[in-house]
Amino acid sequence: MIPELAHFALVLACALALVRTVVALWGAARDDDALMAVAEPVALVECLFVALAFAGLVTLYVSSDFSVTNVFVNSHSAMALVYKVTGVWGNHEGSMLLWVLVLALCSALVALFGANLPPRLRARVLGVEGAIAAAFLLFILATSNPFLRLDPPPAEGQDLNPILQDIGLAIHPPLLYLGYVGCSVSFAFAVAALIEGKIDAAWARWVRPWTLGAWIFLTLGIAMGSYWAYYELGWGGFWFWDPVENASLMPWLATTALLHSALVMEKRDALKVWTVLLAILAFSLSLLGTFLVRSGVLTSVHTFANDPARGVFILAIFSVFVGGAFVLFALRAPALKPGGLFAPISREGALVLNNLLLTAACATMLTGTLYPLALEALTGEKISVGAPFFDRTVGPLLLCTIAVMPIGPLLSWKRGDLKGAAERLAFAAAIAAVVAGLALYLLRGGPLIAAIGLLIALYAIAGSLTEFADRIGLFRAPLADVSARLRGLPRAAFGVLFAHLGIAVSLLGIVSEVGWSEEKIISLKVGDRAEIAGYDIALASVSQRDGPNYRELVGRMEVRRAGVVVAVLEPAKRLYEARNQPTTEAAIETFGFGQLYASLGEPGGDSIVARFYWKPLVTLIWLGAVLMAFGGALSLSDRRLRIGAPRRARSAMPVPAE
Amino acid sequence: MRRLLLVMVSVIGLAGPALALNPGEMLADPALEARARALSKTLRCMVCQNQSIDDSDAPLAHDLRVLVRERLKAGDSDAQVRDFLVARYGEFVLLEPRLRLGTALLWAAPILVLVLGGVAVFFGLKRRDASAPADLSPEEKRRLAELSGGPADLTKV
């Protein structure tokens, strides 16, 4: 019964989404309050139905109901409960359902908390969101139904792909989807504003919390995915420039740019057209991300053609929403009045430069990701665009972005003082140069690009701190004043500090990993030792262990430093029996911010191949992302972002203008 | 030791994959091996989704790693090894496409976006300057200062 009921709930949700779209948009066009008011309750009920369907699928997975094809193909009765649940979105159909669930939740939030929006704008936003929901629900119902039955039901399932049986998978896709779908709200706002033909600073205020929320989830989702790949794939890389990874980084770059341009629009009423375009682009890239991953078009153009129903549907959804939004943009954008004026050297100017660099990075990634497909389709020639290309192109662009980052907050709006900013940054640059020089001396040099990166990362950290110290008058004003200023600062100011520090800290981790990692690949017998970065590692034993649905070969390794055992590593090779698929389980021990990483390779004769890495400061990569997300959350909690919230009482000390 | 072997065979079975680069494949000469590693990272394992031959477990990647090292030992330069592999497997084997007519747009993309974006920003700012109201005349400034009781030079405010 459950699959049929859940399926029916999806059908109802789809019908409601269509109703919402038509009634809300028509109502807004006729300015009919009664019609527009329909959108909110419908969005809530629709969300309930999607949630019911999703709960149904989770129930089927948890109870291992193999009469449902989707459960049979992606689950196993012996799997741990947590993986039974996460297996729900570890496949195409289930992940699309999760996507729609998040979308429905977003709409419900707009319906619940959108009371302060002008009614027509709210109706249009909900209408556009409804159209996206309807398209995705139709796609699921027509081509990717997770509730199809099998007859006769098999006794046992085929198991979830072992690589996906990991807690990382439990967290990574939902975070990423929250980010992708969060972009759909900014998109809906942009399209709604274009339909209205009116856009102002208040619009930017409404959009910014949504963008910020999406950005926080994208940041965490990408970081989680990166860490997951790092420990699960067994060779210690943290970023592979894989098309699937690129597909998540592109919306992140676009939302980062959008956050900054929306700031200009909110404060200075400028960059309107560009901000709307970015909102459309960010969601288009999210859609592209979802579809590129889901359709298999990236692996080869031919996989795409193998499943024409899905492929054509995907292409249709993409063209309607992205194409439609761009046509609307082309028609309406010229009517949007340009706003506030500013000199090239100003906070606005710095944010424009930020947008230019981020856009260039994003466009390069998009070109690199799609170029092989386009070239093959046009000329039949097959080429690869991989990590070395992106390292050489996107890498420097992002380095430049981080290098100019500390300048922006030091410039004032409208007309800034570049010389003053440079003077204040000179101190930060000097500290960075000294520290970097010292580090390079102690490390006895390193690759040039890593040295440059190190300098930029340190300078960005010092620069962000300088700006903050400057703002609260540290070292200039008496301590009582400083603490008063500190308390008077809006949360968004702390948000900027943490987000900017976070990206610099991530860069520091990346640079350190790229430039100064050590690697040892060695064949070991029981009792043999290996030495890496001052750690002495001895293979104590190799034994077999049984897990719930796998068997594993575990190497027990004792790590000594100066004769003392400081850690025991147990890397393993696992064999998941249902699929007869082996995986590598790395063992990782954290020392300070660095990590010692061990994984097992091929056994040969009476010895086994082991890989050891010492990765200095590598955890900073992900800690930086957590800092960024924390900064975003602080900004999000700033009362000023909430329209209609009572203004906080002015603090006693004047706070420097932002 | 026999037990270890037994465990290995029973767990890994015969289908066990090799894990990327193996010690057995490495060259004795550290300088040559370093070149082989760097080169391997730019060569695609053609049967994998997006892996270099340095990272891949596939048997093909193993063969290519050995081949690269053989060529290097025979005295080939990095470029010669690449040419050799391209002649054999096509441009697809290179993770970083070479600059040719077909890939010109790819390599130009970052610069094009920066230049076009920069031009757009420049003209956007110019157009705005033109539409901006003219600055106050000195007489107006003086009058404004009088009325507001502030200093005459407004740029110092």
Interface residues (C-beta under 8 A of the other chain):
Chain A: G234 W235 G237 F240 W241 D242 P243 T299 P338 L341 P344 V352 L356 L357 T359 A360 A361 A363 T364 T367 G368 Y371 L375 T379 E381 K382 I383 S384 V385 G386 A387 P388 F389 R392 T393 V394 L397 I521 I522 S523 K525 V526 V542 S543 Q544 R551 E552 L553 K573 L575 N580 P582 T584 S599 L600 G601 E602 P603 G604 G605 D606 I608 V609 R611
Chain B: M1 L4 L5 V7 M8 S10 V11 I12 G13 A15 G16 P17 A18 L19 A20 L21 N22 P23 G24 M26 K41 T42 R44 Q49 N50 Q51 S52 D55 G90 E91 F92 V93 L94 L95 E96 P97 G102 T103 L105 L106 W107 A109 P110 V113 L114 G117 G118 V121 L125 R128 D129 S131 A132
